[in-house]
Amino acid sequence: MWTLQEKSAGSLLILGPDAGVNNNPVPASKIDQFDTAAALLLVQPHVQPAMTDEFAAQASKLRVQGTVVRKLKFWLSDPTASLLWIYGQKSTSLSAIVFEVVRQRNRPAVAYPCRHYNHVGEQATEEDLFVGLIYSIIYQLLQQLPQETILDGWTSKEKLGALDGTFSSVGSAIGFLSILLKSIPNCVCIIDGLQYLCHTEKLKVRETLGLLLKLFRAENGRLLLTSSGATSFLASLDESFLDRHNVSKDWDSGQFVLVTELMGVNW
């Protein structure tokens, strides 16, 4: 359980492990139907703490400049703009607002905070952080998977068994994530706190993070990345691949109420 101090210092987004879990058994007649409940049980032990949206209400009246509004509107509505990186002061607050707006619009959404500790409060390695990220996104997508979904090639226990929570399983997990994104169109994914992961010098972690970004780009998935400051890894990516904006000077200094503006976006 989180303490109040940990909550206030941590991320502002959550989709709890107990929210919307499908506990209905798979009908015996659906031999090719994906067993969502079994997959949730398999993935759950590797899920890291999710996020809380309690701050979104507090931030609901905060104002921003038009540059922020235009960036987010384009990211949500244009089919060619799947990846957006927002960095700088209060970027976490922005991610919480976006998450809350997407949920109010009844759109599929997942959100995850990168942190330097694991679910038991211990210092986590970069490999552990990335495993927690991937498995937590998968867990939240499974909770929103339409009933009677057929996931080609993922009905066998052997293939799902490869998702064992180790860093070596991340390749299989990304493949599984690709299938889930195809099954849940128009899903919005928010990853906050990238500064905890993107400063790693470990080549394998950087390469795997790059694969995750390429996956969302290939699937036209809406992926919002936020960090408290610029990171060398994300900054090194071409802007045609990853759009970006420094929000430090735009927050609470403009004429636009962000929640109101985003609620009116047609996507």
C-alpha positions as CSV (number, residue, x, y, z in Angstrom):
1,M,0.0,0.0,0.0
2,W,1.1,3.5,-0.8
3,T,1.6,6.0,2.1
4,L,0.1,9.5,1.7
5,Q,3.7,10.8,1.3
6,E,4.4,8.4,-1.4
7,K,1.3,9.3,-3.2
8,S,2.0,13.0,-3.1
9,A,5.5,12.5,-4.3
10,G,4.7,9.9,-7.0
11,S,2.8,9.9,-10.2
12,L,-0.7,11.2,-10.7
13,L,-2.1,8.5,-12.9
14,I,-3.6,5.1,-12.1
15,L,-5.6,2.3,-13.5
16,G,-5.6,-0.1,-10.6
17,P,-5.1,-3.9,-11.0
18,D,-8.6,-4.5,-9.8
19,A,-10.4,-2.2,-12.3
20,G,-12.4,-4.1,-14.8
21,V,-10.7,-7.5,-14.6
22,N,-12.6,-10.0,-16.7
23,N,-13.2,-13.0,-14.5
24,N,-15.7,-14.7,-16.8
25,P,-14.5,-18.2,-17.9
26,V,-13.9,-18.8,-21.6
27,P,-16.8,-20.8,-23.1
28,A,-15.7,-24.3,-23.9
29,S,-17.0,-23.9,-27.5
30,K,-14.7,-21.0,-28.2
31,I,-11.6,-23.2,-28.7
32,D,-9.7,-20.4,-30.4
33,Q,-10.9,-17.6,-28.1
34,F,-8.3,-15.8,-26.0
35,D,-8.4,-16.6,-22.3
36,T,-8.3,-13.1,-20.9
37,A,-8.7,-14.1,-17.2
38,A,-5.8,-16.6,-17.5
39,A,-3.6,-14.0,-19.1
40,L,-4.4,-11.5,-16.4
41,L,-3.4,-14.0,-13.7
42,L,-0.2,-14.7,-15.6
43,V,0.9,-11.1,-16.0
44,Q,-0.3,-9.7,-12.7
45,P,2.7,-10.8,-10.6
46,H,5.0,-8.7,-12.8
47,V,2.9,-5.5,-12.8
48,Q,4.3,-2.5,-11.0
49,P,2.3,0.1,-9.1
50,A,-0.2,1.8,-11.3
51,M,-1.1,5.5,-11.1
52,T,-3.7,7.7,-9.4
53,D,-5.9,10.2,-11.2
54,E,-6.8,12.1,-8.0
55,F,-4.8,15.1,-9.0
56,A,-6.6,15.6,-12.3
57,A,-9.6,17.2,-10.5
58,Q,-7.2,19.7,-8.7
59,A,-5.6,20.6,-12.1
60,S,-8.9,20.8,-14.0
61,K,-8.9,24.6,-14.1
62,L,-5.2,25.2,-14.9
63,R,-4.5,27.3,-17.9
64,V,-1.9,26.9,-20.7
65,Q,-0.7,28.8,-23.7
66,G,-2.0,28.0,-27.2
67,T,1.1,26.1,-28.2
68,V,0.4,23.3,-25.7
69,V,-3.2,23.1,-26.8
70,R,-2.3,22.9,-30.5
71,K,0.3,20.2,-29.8
72,L,-2.1,18.0,-27.9
73,K,-5.0,18.6,-30.3
74,F,-2.9,17.6,-33.3
75,W,-1.5,14.6,-31.4
76,L,-5.1,13.4,-30.6
77,S,-6.8,14.1,-33.9
78,D,-4.2,13.7,-36.7
79,P,-3.7,10.0,-37.9
80,T,0.0,10.8,-38.7
81,A,0.9,12.1,-35.2
82,S,1.1,9.0,-33.0
83,L,4.1,9.9,-30.7
84,L,4.4,13.1,-28.6
85,W,6.9,13.9,-25.9
86,I,6.1,16.7,-23.4
87,Y,8.9,17.6,-21.0
88,G,9.6,20.2,-18.4
89,Q,8.1,21.5,-15.2
90,K,4.6,20.1,-14.3
91,S,4.6,17.7,-17.3
92,T,3.2,15.1,-14.9
93,S,0.2,17.3,-14.2
94,L,-0.4,17.5,-17.9
95,S,-0.3,13.8,-18.3
96,A,-2.9,13.4,-15.5
97,I,-5.2,15.9,-17.2
98,V,-4.9,14.1,-20.6
99,F,-5.6,10.7,-19.0
100,E,-8.7,12.1,-17.2
101,V,-10.0,13.7,-20.4
102,V,-9.5,10.4,-22.4
103,R,-11.4,8.5,-19.7
104,Q,-14.2,11.0,-19.6
105,R,-14.5,10.6,-23.4
106,N,-14.9,6.8,-22.8
107,R,-11.9,6.0,-24.9
108,P,-9.6,3.1,-24.1
109,A,-6.6,4.4,-22.2
110,V,-3.6,3.1,-20.3
111,A,-1.2,5.0,-18.1
112,Y,2.0,4.2,-16.3
113,P,4.6,6.0,-14.2
114,C,8.3,5.1,-14.4
115,R,9.8,5.3,-11.0
116,H,13.2,4.3,-9.6
117,Y,11.7,1.8,-7.1
118,N,9.6,-1.3,-7.5
119,H,6.3,-2.3,-6.0
120,V,7.9,-3.2,-2.6
121,G,9.8,0.1,-2.4
122,E,13.2,-1.3,-3.3
123,Q,15.6,0.3,-5.7
124,A,14.9,-1.1,-9.2
125,T,17.4,-1.7,-12.0
126,E,16.7,-0.2,-15.5
127,E,15.8,-3.7,-16.7
128,D,13.2,-4.1,-13.8
129,L,11.8,-0.7,-14.6
130,F,11.3,-1.6,-18.3
131,V,9.7,-5.0,-17.4
132,G,7.3,-3.3,-15.1
133,L,6.4,-0.8,-17.8
134,I,5.7,-3.4,-20.5
135,Y,3.8,-5.8,-18.3
136,S,1.7,-3.0,-16.7
137,I,0.7,-1.7,-20.1
138,I,-0.3,-5.2,-21.2
139,Y,-2.2,-5.8,-17.9
140,Q,-4.3,-2.6,-18.5
141,L,-5.0,-3.5,-22.1
142,L,-6.1,-6.9,-21.1
143,Q,-8.6,-5.3,-18.8
144,Q,-10.1,-3.5,-21.7
145,L,-10.0,-6.3,-24.2
146,P,-13.4,-6.8,-25.9
147,Q,-15.2,-10.0,-25.0
148,E,-14.8,-13.0,-27.3
149,T,-11.6,-11.5,-28.8
150,I,-9.6,-13.9,-30.9
151,L,-5.8,-13.2,-30.7
152,D,-4.2,-15.2,-33.4
153,G,-1.4,-17.3,-32.1
154,W,-1.8,-16.4,-28.5
155,T,-4.3,-19.0,-27.3
156,S,-1.7,-21.6,-26.3
157,K,-0.5,-21.8,-22.7
158,E,3.1,-22.4,-24.0
159,K,3.2,-19.1,-25.8
160,L,1.7,-17.1,-22.9
161,G,4.1,-19.0,-20.6
162,A,7.0,-17.1,-22.2
163,L,5.8,-14.0,-20.4
164,D,7.7,-14.9,-17.3
165,G,8.5,-11.4,-16.1
166,T,12.2,-11.5,-16.9
167,F,14.0,-9.0,-19.2
168,S,14.6,-11.7,-21.7
169,S,10.8,-12.1,-22.1
170,V,10.4,-8.4,-23.2
171,G,10.7,-9.3,-26.9
172,S,7.7,-11.7,-26.5
173,A,5.9,-9.2,-24.4
174,I,6.3,-6.5,-27.1
175,G,5.0,-9.0,-29.7
176,F,2.0,-9.6,-27.5
177,L,1.5,-5.9,-27.0
178,S,1.4,-5.4,-30.8
179,I,-1.5,-7.9,-31.0
180,L,-3.4,-6.2,-28.2
181,L,-3.0,-2.7,-29.8
182,K,-4.6,-4.1,-33.0
183,S,-7.5,-5.5,-31.0
184,I,-8.1,-2.2,-29.1
185,P,-8.1,0.6,-31.8
186,N,-7.8,4.3,-30.8
187,C,-6.2,3.4,-27.5
188,V,-4.3,6.3,-25.8
189,C,-1.2,5.3,-23.9
190,I,0.5,7.7,-21.4
191,I,3.9,7.0,-19.9
192,D,5.1,9.5,-17.3
193,G,8.5,9.9,-15.7
194,L,10.7,8.9,-18.6
195,Q,13.6,10.6,-16.9
196,Y,13.9,7.6,-14.7
197,L,14.4,5.2,-17.6
198,C,15.8,7.2,-20.5
199,H,19.0,8.2,-18.7
200,T,20.2,4.6,-18.6
201,E,23.5,3.8,-20.4
202,K,22.5,0.2,-20.8
203,L,22.4,-0.4,-24.5
204,K,19.9,-3.3,-24.3
205,V,17.4,-1.2,-22.3
206,R,17.7,1.7,-24.8
207,E,17.3,-0.6,-27.8
208,T,14.2,-2.2,-26.3
209,L,12.7,1.2,-25.5
210,G,13.3,2.1,-29.1
211,L,11.5,-1.0,-30.2
212,L,8.5,0.0,-28.0
213,L,8.4,3.5,-29.6
214,K,8.6,2.0,-33.1
215,L,5.8,-0.4,-32.3
216,F,3.4,2.4,-31.3
217,R,4.5,4.3,-34.4
218,A,3.9,1.3,-36.7
219,E,0.4,0.7,-35.1
220,N,-0.5,4.4,-35.1
221,G,-1.0,4.1,-31.4
222,R,-1.5,7.4,-29.5
223,L,1.5,7.5,-27.1
224,L,2.2,10.4,-24.9
225,L,5.6,10.5,-23.1
226,T,6.2,13.0,-20.3
227,S,9.4,13.7,-18.3
228,S,10.4,16.4,-15.8
229,G,13.3,17.4,-18.1
230,A,14.9,16.7,-21.5
231,T,16.5,13.3,-21.8
232,S,19.4,12.6,-24.2
233,F,17.9,9.4,-25.6
234,L,14.5,11.0,-26.6
235,A,16.2,14.2,-27.7
236,S,18.4,12.1,-30.1
237,L,15.4,10.8,-32.0
238,D,14.3,12.6,-35.2
239,E,11.5,15.0,-34.7
240,S,9.7,13.5,-37.6
241,F,9.5,10.3,-35.6
242,L,8.9,11.8,-32.1
243,D,7.2,15.2,-31.8
244,R,8.2,17.2,-28.7
245,H,7.4,20.3,-26.7
246,N,9.0,21.9,-23.6
247,V,6.0,22.9,-21.4
248,S,7.9,24.6,-18.6
249,K,7.1,28.2,-19.8
250,D,3.5,27.4,-21.0
251,W,2.0,26.1,-17.8
252,D,-0.6,28.2,-15.9
253,S,0.3,31.2,-17.9
254,G,-2.1,31.2,-20.8
255,Q,-5.8,31.9,-21.6
256,F,-6.8,28.3,-22.4
257,V,-8.2,25.9,-19.9
258,L,-6.6,22.6,-21.0
259,V,-9.4,20.3,-19.9
260,T,-12.1,22.4,-21.8
261,E,-10.0,22.5,-24.9
262,L,-9.2,18.8,-25.0
263,M,-12.8,17.8,-24.3
264,G,-13.8,19.4,-27.6
265,V,-11.3,17.5,-29.7
266,N,-12.8,15.3,-32.4
267,W,-10.9,12.1,-32.6
